[in-house]
Amino acid sequence: MDLGRRLRSRGYRLTPQREAILGVLRENAGRPLSPEDIHAMAGKKQPGMGIATIYRTMDLFCELGIAFPVHLRGGYRFYEINLGKHHHHMECIACGKLELLEACVIDDIAELVRDGSDFLITSHCMSLFGYCRQCLEGGKEKEAAES
């Protein structure tokens, strides 16, 4: 992906801050990052970058299709680089482990909506919450149910 060309075609410049943020996203491909995570890592490459720059840049990257938002527990913002392969996430509610889910039943639902209504779906996001194998084997789901 040529970020510079994509930005210039929309009237934006390729700044050192945007390059640093993109580098962080690329280095962590497949791993959702919070704005704070991105800020900490990009700040090592571009000291003095403010958190507001992260939020603005991530909004721009999502608008341009360079990144996409990921919805996880707690309602916090997370982002991932868009590598062109659609996936969702499964999050363990005991230990926080994330696993990728490449199957997507929402695509089938979107097709039904497209065929049966005047609504145009442009994107979607799904996360599943439960217990990973290690937490199940360790009985953590029982501990969570008791508390």
Secondary structure, 3 states (H helix, E strand, C coil): CCHHHHHHHCCCCCCHHHHHHHHHHHHCCCCCECHHHHHHHHHHHCCCCCHHHHHHHHHHHHHHCCEEEEECHHHCEEEEECCCCCCEEEEECCCCCEEEECCCCHHHHHHHHHHHCCCCCCCCCCEEEECCHHHHHCCHHHHHHHC
